[in-house]
């Protein structure tokens, strides 16, 4: 049965929880809210009669908040990943150019972006060989085609598309393995040449493909 999960963000963090975990979180938030209401009531009634300063409400809030955070730590992973705890490393074999066209350093750009993204968004060690996760492949398409045709069948825009074939191996769970292509494109005005926009559009396209690969391999969407 396919795992049903919910994704949401809080203070810039991306979370992914299962249906059961979502219910647990709802209960934890309810308990925390009740604790705040109880402590608030105590603080309000304390104004009626001078009393010795009491730090119990703050202590109660702290205990409830700590309990909630501990519950959350078992339900989600920061940065949007849902990797198994036994996965400790990743190997990203340098992708190669399998097509003509494109900047001479495009494969190098992609390799660096992939490695940097995994290091920034996971705690996995980047190994040259035999990582728990392994990615390899090549850039298989780099092409410019007409886009958004007008009534006169003339392209108002041109479209730059890049396709990358990726083989992913999860040495801890072979059911997560895949071998598929990832594509993305950017449009630019017909009045501009490819050489004028290439240095700007290629990094944007590669960034999106890297994110898509990451979500597929580490995000478990």
C-alpha positions as CSV (number, residue, x, y, z in Angstrom):
1,X,0.0,0.0,0.0
2,X,1.4,3.4,-0.9
3,X,2.3,5.5,2.0
4,X,0.1,8.6,2.4
5,X,2.0,11.6,3.6
6,X,1.4,15.3,4.2
7,X,3.9,18.0,3.4
8,X,4.0,21.4,5.1
9,X,6.4,24.2,6.0
10,X,7.0,26.0,9.3
11,X,9.5,28.9,9.7
12,X,11.2,27.9,6.4
13,X,11.5,24.2,7.3
14,X,9.9,21.6,5.1
15,X,8.2,18.6,6.8
16,X,6.8,15.3,5.6
17,X,4.6,13.2,7.9
18,X,2.5,10.1,7.5
19,X,-1.3,10.0,8.2
20,X,-0.7,8.5,11.6
21,X,2.1,10.9,12.5
22,X,-0.1,13.7,11.4
23,X,-2.8,12.6,13.9
24,X,-0.1,12.4,16.6
25,X,1.1,15.9,15.8
26,X,-2.5,17.2,16.1
27,X,-2.9,15.6,19.5
28,X,0.4,17.0,20.6
29,X,-0.5,20.5,19.5
30,X,-3.9,20.2,21.3
31,X,-2.1,19.2,24.5
32,X,0.3,22.1,24.2
33,X,-2.6,24.5,23.5
34,X,-4.4,23.3,26.6
35,X,-1.3,23.8,28.7
36,X,-0.9,27.3,27.5
37,X,-4.6,28.0,28.4
38,X,-4.2,26.6,31.8
39,X,-1.1,28.5,32.6
40,X,-2.7,31.7,31.2
41,X,-5.6,31.2,33.5
42,X,-3.3,30.9,36.5
43,X,-1.4,34.0,35.5
44,X,-4.7,36.0,35.2
45,X,-6.2,34.8,38.5
46,X,-2.9,35.6,40.3
47,X,-3.5,39.3,39.8
48,X,-6.5,39.2,42.2
49,X,-4.3,38.5,45.2
50,X,-0.6,39.2,45.7
51,X,1.3,36.0,45.7
52,X,4.9,34.8,45.8
53,X,6.2,34.6,42.3
54,X,5.4,31.2,40.8
55,X,7.4,29.8,37.9
56,X,5.3,26.7,37.5
57,X,3.3,28.0,34.5
58,X,6.6,28.7,32.6
59,X,7.9,25.3,33.7
60,X,4.7,23.6,32.5
61,X,5.0,25.4,29.1
62,X,8.6,24.4,28.8
63,X,7.9,20.7,29.5
64,X,5.0,20.6,27.1
65,X,7.0,22.3,24.4
66,X,9.9,19.9,24.9
67,X,7.6,17.0,24.7
68,X,6.1,18.3,21.4
69,X,9.6,18.8,19.9
70,X,10.6,15.2,20.9
71,X,7.4,13.9,19.3
72,X,8.1,15.9,16.1
73,X,11.7,14.6,15.9
74,X,10.4,11.1,15.4
75,X,7.9,12.1,12.8
76,X,9.8,14.2,10.2
77,X,13.1,14.9,8.7
78,X,14.4,18.4,8.2
79,X,14.9,19.7,4.6
80,X,12.2,17.6,3.1
81,X,14.0,14.2,3.1
82,X,12.6,10.9,4.4
83,X,15.7,8.9,4.2
84,X,16.1,5.7,6.3
85,X,18.4,6.2,9.3
86,X,20.7,3.5,8.1
87,X,21.6,5.5,5.0
88,X,24.8,7.3,5.7
89,X,26.5,8.2,2.4
90,X,26.0,9.0,-1.2
91,X,28.1,8.6,-4.3
92,X,27.5,10.9,-7.3
93,X,29.5,9.6,-10.3
94,X,30.3,12.5,-12.7
95,X,27.6,12.8,-15.3
96,X,28.9,12.9,-18.9
97,X,27.8,14.7,-22.1
98,X,25.8,12.3,-24.3
99,X,24.7,14.9,-26.8
100,X,26.0,17.6,-29.0
101,X,25.5,21.3,-28.2
102,X,25.5,23.1,-24.9
103,X,28.2,24.9,-23.0
104,X,31.5,23.0,-22.8
105,X,31.4,23.0,-19.0
106,X,27.7,22.0,-18.7
107,X,28.4,18.5,-17.3
108,X,30.8,20.0,-14.8
109,X,28.2,22.6,-13.8
110,X,25.7,19.8,-13.3
111,X,28.0,17.6,-11.3
112,X,28.9,20.4,-8.9
113,X,25.3,21.4,-8.5
114,X,24.3,17.8,-7.6
115,X,27.0,17.3,-5.1
116,X,26.4,20.7,-3.5
117,X,22.6,20.2,-3.2
118,X,23.0,16.8,-1.5
119,X,25.5,18.1,0.9
120,X,23.4,21.2,1.7
121,X,20.1,19.3,2.2
122,X,21.2,16.1,3.9
123,X,23.8,15.0,6.4
124,X,25.1,12.2,4.1
125,X,28.8,11.8,3.6
126,X,29.8,12.3,-0.1
127,X,31.9,9.3,-1.1
128,X,33.8,8.7,-4.4
129,X,32.7,5.1,-4.4
130,X,30.2,2.6,-2.8
131,X,27.9,5.1,-1.2
132,X,24.6,3.8,0.3
133,X,22.9,5.9,-2.4
134,X,24.5,6.1,-5.9
135,X,23.7,8.4,-8.8
136,X,25.1,8.3,-12.3
137,X,24.1,9.1,-15.8
138,X,24.5,11.6,-18.7
139,X,23.1,14.7,-20.4
140,X,21.1,13.2,-23.3
141,X,19.4,16.2,-24.9
142,X,20.1,19.9,-25.4
143,X,17.8,21.5,-27.9
144,X,16.1,24.7,-29.0
145,X,12.6,24.5,-30.4
146,X,9.9,27.0,-31.3
147,X,7.4,27.7,-28.6
148,X,4.1,29.6,-28.2
149,X,3.2,29.9,-31.9
150,X,1.2,33.0,-32.9
151,X,-1.8,33.2,-35.3
152,X,0.7,33.5,-38.2
153,X,2.3,30.2,-37.1
154,X,5.5,32.1,-36.2
155,X,7.1,31.3,-32.9
156,X,7.0,34.3,-30.5
157,X,9.3,32.4,-28.2
158,X,12.1,29.8,-28.5
159,X,12.4,27.0,-25.9
160,X,15.7,25.7,-24.5
161,X,15.3,22.2,-23.2
162,X,17.7,19.9,-21.4
163,X,17.2,16.2,-20.6
164,X,19.3,14.2,-18.2
165,X,19.2,10.4,-17.9
166,X,19.7,9.3,-14.3
167,X,20.3,5.8,-12.8
168,X,19.7,5.8,-9.0
169,X,20.7,2.9,-6.8
170,X,19.6,2.6,-3.2
171,X,21.8,-0.1,-1.7
172,X,19.6,-0.3,1.4
173,X,16.3,-0.7,-0.4
174,X,16.3,-1.9,-4.0
175,X,12.6,-1.0,-4.4
176,X,13.7,2.6,-4.5
177,X,16.0,2.2,-7.5
178,X,15.1,3.9,-10.8
179,X,16.5,4.7,-14.2
180,X,14.7,7.6,-15.8
181,X,15.1,10.9,-17.6
182,X,14.5,14.3,-16.1
183,X,13.8,17.3,-18.3
184,X,13.2,21.0,-17.9
185,X,13.0,24.0,-20.2
186,X,13.1,27.8,-20.3
187,X,11.6,30.0,-22.9
188,X,13.2,33.1,-24.3
189,X,12.2,35.8,-26.9
190,X,12.7,35.0,-30.5
191,X,14.5,38.3,-30.9
192,X,17.3,37.0,-28.8
193,X,19.9,34.4,-29.8
194,X,20.8,31.3,-27.8
195,X,24.3,32.7,-27.1
196,X,22.7,35.8,-25.5
197,X,20.6,33.8,-23.0
198,X,22.5,30.5,-22.6
199,X,24.7,31.6,-19.6
200,X,21.6,32.7,-17.8
201,X,19.1,29.9,-18.7
202,X,21.3,26.8,-18.4
203,X,22.0,27.2,-14.7
204,X,18.3,27.8,-14.0
205,X,17.3,24.6,-15.9
206,X,20.0,22.6,-14.2
207,X,18.9,23.8,-10.8
208,X,15.4,22.6,-11.4
209,X,16.5,19.2,-12.7
210,X,18.8,18.8,-9.7
211,X,15.9,19.5,-7.4
212,X,13.6,17.0,-9.2
213,X,16.3,14.3,-9.0
214,X,16.8,15.0,-5.3
215,X,13.0,14.9,-4.6
216,X,12.8,11.6,-6.4
217,X,15.8,9.9,-4.8
218,X,15.9,11.4,-1.3
219,X,12.5,13.1,-0.8
220,X,10.5,9.9,-1.4
221,X,7.6,11.9,-2.8
